[in-house]
Amino acid sequence: MAAEQSPGRRLPSDPALAAEAAAALRVVHWREGEVLELEGLAAFRHLVEDSTARHWIDLTDPSPALVDAVAAELGLHPLIAEDIAERNQRPKIELTDGLIHVVAFALGYEREVLTEEIDFVLGAGFLLTAHERFWDPRGVAHLREGAGPLLQRGPDYLLWAFLDGIVDGYYPVFDRIGDEIDDLEDRIVQGPSKETLDHLFTLKRQLIDIRHVAGPEREIFNQLTNRTLPLIALDHVIYFRDVYDHAIHLSDEYDSFRDLVSGALDVYLSTVNNNLSLIMKRLTAITVILAGIGGFAGIFGMSEAGAAFSFDEQPGFWIVTATIIGISVLIAIILRRIDWI
């Protein structure tokens, strides 16, 4: 641990906190090639007292009380503990009391885009991660052989592995969004509908959510590569630069998605306008037909109405009347079948 930190404080003996820690707190300890993976406050107390080792402390959906207990043991600044407990931060990187606090976001897709805040605190000899259950750090590809080989190269290398895994997790989400945009374009060409418009605005909202996450993260990776940070080894900077390159590629792909969705909206509106013009043309034609029928009926009505009411009218009058009514009913049936009335 860093000299300014004071590990080995007396942790709270609250049974409820201890029970939560047993499920939410995991510690991986590496020292001279030996790796131990333990859980709970007792394991945490034992490991942090060994200042010659390297540790990965993982908190899964912790309560504010557990965050405060771990932060006090690691000697974290109260503002860092508050940010972790509140879990309402934007992507950022801060250097506080010699510790690097990174806030990143993982993306997932379950019918829509999901985001989860992940807090990293890098210190001299340890890396703290705090997240909800949505994101599983053990599922990161670089941890297939466990965290021991990564801790052997340093906690900063373990931080790179997690950040690289988070960014790599963006690609499947972007692929799903790309497929949705292709499907949406096909549906617009086939014919606009309310469901298509709703889906279009849903995609626009999801892209905005991604922008709020992916945009600031580019600056995080840029700072990790361009700033001289005391806890990042110089030979590890190149790995963070690779993550930065991936972030730039994803940003370009995001811009393409935004343009495609905007273009799809323009095509949708053009299709609706074209359909409206076609409907107006057809309605004009129908109006002409009905106007002719109405004029014809009016002529007969003005000249023959009296005789018709006295039942002295010739059969031809009733034939014309029946014809006019029949044509009107036929037109009404046709309009009903094409869903115009």
C-alpha positions as CSV (number, residue, x, y, z in Angstrom):
1,M,0.0,0.0,0.0
2,A,1.0,3.6,-0.4
3,A,2.7,5.3,2.5
4,E,0.0,7.8,3.0
5,Q,-2.6,5.0,3.4
6,S,-3.2,3.3,6.7
7,P,-4.3,-0.3,6.1
8,G,-5.2,-2.6,8.9
9,R,-7.8,-0.4,10.6
10,R,-10.3,-2.2,12.8
11,L,-13.2,-3.1,10.6
12,P,-16.8,-2.9,11.9
13,S,-18.0,-6.0,13.6
14,D,-21.7,-5.5,12.6
15,P,-23.1,-9.0,11.8
16,A,-25.3,-7.7,9.0
17,L,-22.3,-6.0,7.4
18,A,-20.3,-9.1,7.7
19,A,-23.0,-11.2,6.1
20,E,-23.3,-8.7,3.2
21,A,-19.5,-8.7,2.8
22,A,-19.5,-12.5,2.6
23,A,-21.6,-12.3,-0.6
24,A,-20.4,-8.9,-2.0
25,L,-16.7,-8.7,-1.2
26,R,-14.1,-10.7,-2.9
27,V,-10.3,-10.3,-2.6
28,V,-7.6,-11.7,-4.8
29,H,-4.2,-11.7,-3.2
30,W,-0.9,-12.1,-5.1
31,R,2.5,-12.3,-3.5
32,E,5.6,-13.9,-5.0
33,G,3.6,-16.0,-7.4
34,E,1.2,-17.2,-4.7
35,V,-2.5,-16.4,-5.4
36,L,-5.3,-16.6,-2.8
37,E,-8.9,-15.8,-3.5
38,L,-11.0,-15.1,-0.3
39,E,-14.3,-13.5,0.6
40,G,-15.7,-11.4,3.4
41,L,-14.3,-8.8,5.8
42,A,-12.1,-11.2,7.6
43,A,-10.2,-12.1,4.4
44,F,-10.1,-8.4,3.5
45,R,-8.6,-7.5,6.9
46,H,-5.9,-10.2,6.6
47,L,-4.9,-9.3,3.1
48,V,-4.7,-5.5,3.3
49,E,-2.3,-5.8,6.2
50,D,0.2,-7.4,3.8
51,S,1.7,-4.3,2.2
52,T,4.2,-6.3,0.2
53,A,1.5,-8.0,-1.9
54,R,-0.8,-6.9,-4.6
55,H,-4.6,-7.1,-4.2
56,W,-7.7,-6.9,-6.3
57,I,-10.7,-6.0,-4.1
58,D,-14.1,-6.5,-5.9
59,L,-17.4,-5.1,-4.6
60,T,-20.6,-6.4,-6.1
61,D,-23.6,-4.2,-5.6
62,P,-22.3,-3.0,-2.2
63,S,-24.3,-1.0,0.3
64,P,-23.0,2.5,1.4
65,A,-22.0,1.0,4.8
66,L,-19.8,-1.6,3.1
67,V,-18.3,1.0,0.8
68,D,-17.5,3.2,3.7
69,A,-15.9,0.3,5.6
70,V,-13.7,-0.7,2.7
71,A,-12.8,2.9,1.9
72,A,-11.8,3.5,5.5
73,E,-9.6,0.4,5.4
74,L,-7.9,1.4,2.2
75,G,-7.6,5.0,3.2
76,L,-9.7,6.4,0.3
77,H,-10.7,10.0,0.2
78,P,-14.3,10.5,1.4
79,L,-15.3,12.0,-1.9
80,I,-14.2,8.8,-3.7
81,A,-16.3,6.7,-1.3
82,E,-19.3,9.0,-1.8
83,D,-19.0,8.7,-5.6
84,I,-18.9,4.9,-5.4
85,A,-21.9,4.7,-3.1
86,E,-24.1,7.1,-5.0
87,R,-23.4,5.5,-8.4
88,N,-24.7,8.4,-10.4
89,Q,-21.4,9.6,-12.0
90,R,-20.5,10.3,-15.6
91,P,-17.4,8.7,-17.1
92,K,-14.4,10.4,-15.7
93,I,-10.8,10.0,-14.4
94,E,-9.6,11.8,-11.3
95,L,-6.3,11.8,-9.3
96,T,-7.0,12.2,-5.6
97,D,-4.5,11.7,-2.8
98,G,-2.3,9.7,-5.1
99,L,-5.1,7.4,-6.1
100,I,-6.6,7.1,-9.6
101,H,-10.4,7.0,-9.7
102,V,-11.8,5.9,-13.0
103,V,-15.5,5.7,-13.7
104,A,-16.4,3.7,-16.8
105,F,-19.6,2.2,-18.2
106,A,-20.3,-1.3,-19.5
107,L,-22.9,-1.8,-22.2
108,G,-25.4,-4.7,-22.6
109,Y,-28.3,-5.4,-24.8
110,E,-31.6,-7.0,-23.7
111,R,-34.2,-5.7,-26.1
112,E,-32.7,-2.3,-25.5
113,V,-29.3,-0.9,-24.6
114,L,-28.4,-1.2,-20.9
115,T,-25.6,0.7,-19.2
116,E,-23.9,0.1,-15.8
117,E,-21.5,2.3,-13.9
118,I,-18.2,0.6,-12.9
119,D,-15.8,2.3,-10.4
120,F,-12.1,1.6,-10.4
121,V,-9.7,2.9,-7.8
122,L,-6.1,2.2,-8.5
123,G,-3.6,2.5,-5.7
124,A,0.0,1.5,-4.9
125,G,-0.4,-2.3,-4.7
126,F,-4.2,-2.6,-5.1
127,L,-7.1,-2.2,-7.5
128,L,-10.6,-1.7,-6.2
129,T,-13.6,-2.4,-8.4
130,A,-17.3,-1.6,-7.5
131,H,-20.2,-2.5,-9.8
132,E,-23.7,-4.0,-9.9
133,R,-24.4,-7.7,-10.7
134,F,-25.1,-6.9,-14.3
135,W,-21.4,-6.8,-15.1
136,D,-19.2,-9.8,-14.2
137,P,-15.5,-9.0,-14.0
138,R,-14.7,-12.7,-14.2
139,G,-16.2,-12.8,-17.6
140,V,-13.6,-10.5,-19.1
141,A,-11.5,-12.4,-21.6
142,H,-8.2,-11.5,-20.1
143,L,-9.2,-13.2,-16.8
144,R,-9.6,-16.7,-18.3
145,E,-6.6,-17.9,-16.3
146,G,-7.6,-15.8,-13.3
147,A,-6.4,-12.5,-11.9
148,G,-3.1,-13.8,-10.6
149,P,-1.1,-13.5,-13.9
150,L,-2.4,-9.9,-14.3
151,L,-1.6,-8.9,-10.7
152,Q,1.8,-10.2,-11.2
153,R,2.4,-7.5,-13.8
154,G,0.8,-4.9,-11.5
155,P,-2.6,-3.6,-10.5
156,D,-2.4,-1.1,-13.4
157,Y,-2.2,-4.0,-15.8
158,L,-5.3,-5.5,-14.3
159,L,-7.0,-2.1,-14.7
160,W,-6.1,-2.2,-18.4
161,A,-7.6,-5.7,-18.7
162,F,-10.9,-4.6,-17.3
163,L,-11.1,-1.4,-19.4
164,D,-10.2,-3.4,-22.5
165,G,-12.9,-6.0,-21.7
166,I,-15.5,-3.2,-21.2
167,V,-14.7,-1.6,-24.6
168,D,-14.6,-5.0,-26.3
169,G,-18.1,-5.6,-24.9
170,Y,-19.3,-2.6,-26.9
171,Y,-18.8,-4.3,-30.2
172,P,-21.7,-6.9,-29.8
173,V,-24.0,-4.1,-28.8
174,F,-23.0,-2.1,-31.8
175,D,-23.6,-5.1,-34.0
176,R,-27.1,-5.5,-32.7
177,I,-27.8,-1.9,-33.3
178,G,-26.5,-2.1,-36.8
179,D,-28.8,-5.1,-37.5
180,E,-31.8,-3.2,-36.1
181,I,-31.0,-0.2,-38.4
182,D,-30.9,-2.5,-41.4
183,D,-34.2,-4.1,-40.4
184,L,-35.7,-0.7,-39.8
185,E,-34.7,0.6,-43.3
186,D,-36.3,-2.5,-44.9
187,R,-39.5,-1.9,-43.0
188,I,-39.6,1.8,-44.0
189,V,-39.2,0.8,-47.7
190,Q,-42.0,-1.7,-47.4
191,G,-44.3,0.8,-45.9
192,P,-44.3,3.3,-43.0
193,S,-46.2,2.4,-39.8
194,K,-46.6,3.7,-36.3
195,E,-44.6,0.7,-35.0
196,T,-41.7,1.6,-37.3
197,L,-41.8,5.2,-36.2
198,D,-41.8,4.1,-32.5
199,H,-38.8,1.8,-33.2
200,L,-37.0,4.7,-35.0
201,F,-37.3,7.0,-32.0
202,T,-36.3,4.2,-29.6
203,L,-33.1,3.7,-31.6
204,K,-32.4,7.5,-31.5
205,R,-32.8,7.4,-27.7
206,Q,-30.5,4.4,-27.4
207,L,-27.9,6.1,-29.4
208,I,-28.1,9.2,-27.2
209,D,-27.5,6.9,-24.2
210,I,-24.5,5.4,-25.8
211,R,-23.1,8.9,-26.7
212,H,-23.4,9.9,-23.0
213,V,-21.2,6.9,-22.1
214,A,-18.8,6.4,-25.0
215,G,-18.1,10.1,-25.7
216,P,-16.4,11.0,-22.3
217,E,-14.7,7.6,-22.2
218,R,-12.5,8.6,-25.1
219,E,-11.1,11.4,-23.0
220,I,-10.4,8.9,-20.2
221,F,-8.4,6.6,-22.4
222,N,-6.6,9.7,-23.9
223,Q,-5.6,10.8,-20.4
224,L,-4.4,7.4,-19.5
225,T,-2.1,7.4,-22.6
226,N,-1.0,11.0,-22.7
227,R,-0.7,12.0,-19.0
228,T,2.2,10.9,-16.8
229,L,0.4,9.1,-14.0
230,P,2.5,7.8,-11.2
231,L,0.6,4.5,-10.8
232,I,0.7,3.6,-14.5
233,A,3.9,1.9,-15.6
234,L,5.5,3.4,-18.7
235,D,5.6,0.0,-20.5
236,H,1.9,-0.4,-19.8
237,V,0.9,2.9,-21.5
238,I,0.9,1.2,-24.9
239,Y,-1.9,-1.2,-23.8
240,F,-4.1,1.8,-22.8
241,R,-3.3,3.3,-26.1
242,D,-4.7,0.2,-27.8
243,V,-8.0,0.7,-25.8
244,Y,-8.0,4.3,-26.9
245,D,-7.8,3.2,-30.6
246,H,-10.7,0.9,-30.1
247,A,-12.7,3.8,-28.5
248,I,-12.0,6.0,-31.5
249,H,-13.2,3.2,-33.9
250,L,-16.4,2.8,-31.9
251,S,-16.9,6.6,-31.9
252,D,-16.7,6.6,-35.7
253,E,-19.1,3.7,-35.9
254,Y,-21.5,5.6,-33.6
255,D,-21.4,8.6,-35.9
256,S,-22.3,6.3,-38.8
257,F,-25.2,4.9,-36.9
258,R,-26.5,8.4,-36.0
259,D,-26.3,9.4,-39.7
260,L,-28.1,6.2,-40.7
261,V,-30.9,6.7,-38.2
262,S,-31.3,10.4,-39.2
263,G,-31.4,9.3,-42.9
264,A,-34.0,6.6,-42.1
265,L,-36.2,9.3,-40.4
266,D,-35.9,11.4,-43.6
267,V,-36.8,8.5,-45.7
268,Y,-39.8,7.7,-43.4
269,L,-41.1,11.3,-43.7
270,S,-40.6,11.4,-47.5
271,T,-42.5,8.1,-47.8
272,V,-45.3,9.4,-45.7
273,N,-45.5,12.6,-47.8
274,N,-45.5,10.6,-51.0
275,N,-48.3,8.4,-49.7
276,L,-50.2,11.5,-48.7
277,S,-49.8,13.0,-52.2
278,L,-51.0,9.8,-53.7
279,I,-54.0,9.7,-51.4
280,M,-54.9,13.3,-52.2
281,K,-54.7,12.5,-55.9
282,R,-57.0,9.6,-55.6
283,L,-59.4,11.5,-53.4
284,T,-59.5,14.3,-56.0
285,A,-60.5,11.7,-58.6
286,I,-63.2,10.3,-56.4
287,T,-64.5,13.8,-55.7
288,V,-64.8,14.4,-59.4
289,I,-66.8,11.2,-59.8
290,L,-69.1,12.0,-56.9
291,A,-69.5,15.6,-58.0
292,G,-70.7,14.4,-61.4
293,I,-73.1,12.0,-59.8
294,G,-74.3,14.7,-57.4
295,G,-74.9,17.1,-60.3
296,F,-76.7,14.5,-62.3
297,A,-78.9,13.6,-59.3
298,G,-79.6,17.3,-58.6
299,I,-80.9,17.8,-62.1
300,F,-83.3,15.0,-61.8
301,G,-84.2,16.0,-58.3
302,M,-85.2,19.6,-59.3
303,S,-87.2,18.6,-62.3
304,E,-88.9,15.4,-61.2
305,A,-89.2,15.6,-57.4
306,G,-92.9,16.7,-57.4
307,A,-94.0,13.8,-59.7
308,A,-91.9,11.4,-57.7
309,F,-93.7,12.3,-54.5
310,S,-97.1,12.0,-56.1
311,F,-96.0,8.6,-57.5
312,D,-96.7,9.8,-61.1
313,E,-93.0,9.5,-62.1
314,Q,-91.9,7.2,-64.9
315,P,-89.8,4.0,-64.1
316,G,-86.8,5.7,-65.7
317,F,-86.5,8.1,-62.7
318,W,-86.3,5.2,-60.3
319,I,-83.8,3.4,-62.5
320,V,-81.5,6.5,-62.4
321,T,-82.0,6.9,-58.7
322,A,-81.1,3.2,-58.1
323,T,-78.1,3.5,-60.3
324,I,-76.8,6.5,-58.4
325,I,-77.3,4.8,-55.1
326,G,-75.6,1.6,-56.3
327,I,-72.6,3.6,-57.6
328,S,-72.3,5.4,-54.3
329,V,-72.4,2.1,-52.3
330,L,-69.9,0.5,-54.6
331,I,-67.5,3.4,-54.1
332,A,-68.0,3.3,-50.4
333,I,-67.2,-0.4,-50.4
334,I,-64.0,0.1,-52.4
335,L,-62.9,2.9,-50.1
336,R,-63.6,0.7,-47.1
337,R,-61.5,-2.1,-48.5
338,I,-58.5,0.1,-49.0
339,D,-58.9,1.5,-45.5
340,W,-59.7,5.0,-46.6
341,I,-62.9,5.3,-44.6
